[in-house]
Amino acid sequence: MATIVTQQIFGTLPGGWGIPLYALRSPELEVTLIGYGARLHKVRVPDGNGVFADLITGFKTLEEYVRDKTYAGAANGRFTNRLDHGRFTLDGVIYQVPINNGEHALHGGPEGFDTRVWGTRMIPNGVECMLVSPDGHMGFPGTVTARITYTVEGNALRIHYEAETDKPTVVNFTNHSFFNLAGEGSGDVLNHTVQIFAEEFTPVNEGLISTGEVESVAGTPLDFRTPHTVGERIEDPHPQIRIANGYDHNFVLGVPDGTMRKAALVSEPSSGRVLTVETDSPGLQLYSGNFLDGSHIGKSGRAYKFRYGLCLETQEFPDSPNHANFPNTRLNPGERYERTTVFTFSAQK
């Protein structure tokens, strides 16, 4: 059965700019997204008894999304994750991204893709979002044309990223949805079982900036090659867990050669829901909601407290432009940046 796509107005920005909300519905999956930040708004999935629930954090109104500092459901760019002191060098020129995370730049600076109004249009089974990021915006060189398509087929949500530029630049896109397979706002995610198909990770320093090293997960609490619950080792005294106050780490999936690979498998026992993540990106950021503090009230009317959501951000490596040994994030004129991520949902009785 084909996916049904509908559109309505979600809210209006100052100046009368109406922001659309799209609903993508199949019998197994219901997804809504908004044009502000190209954000996923809801992801509704049945449990083992066929009862649907919304699995991602988000808000009832557009005004709450504009005030949001958690990046709930957002498309992140131009460079997702952290850049050391917001700086990088390209062709001998030093570029400065405004600082918005301690001493560093996070998710493209204070006016990243999550704060922009994207152009949108319906396509078969989904929605295409488009944004022109001008030369110099947030300090990045080059006018970048970015496209993100969200499509639903059966029980799978596919996100496809594309970008082109008119001068050399760096790019790194992701989606920043916080998942709770028991239902958004229902509690912490410590009982979620996670498996990540990665032999290595990229450690961070005290500022959560990549050190440039690549280390084996073996013998560490970051070893998810076999399934573990999130809470099983989240208080481990290992330095990487202590620095991040939990999990906030990039896992090495493989060479970005266009091959789709299984990156992660997550399950939640009370609902029976299972989430499978596949991607052709070289990295996956596992983030256990360590900065959620209860100050944001969600769609259900419940506060999003400490570790109430789990992010699985497929990405390039954090701070890549400052580490020559990391996969290249440079985009040149005439080239096209393309990445795909597929979230597939199922349930066990």
Order of alpha helices (4+ residues) and beta strands (2+ residues): beta-beta-beta-beta-beta-alpha-beta-beta-beta-beta-beta-beta-beta-beta-beta-beta-beta-beta-beta-beta-beta-beta-alpha-beta-beta-beta-beta-beta-beta-beta
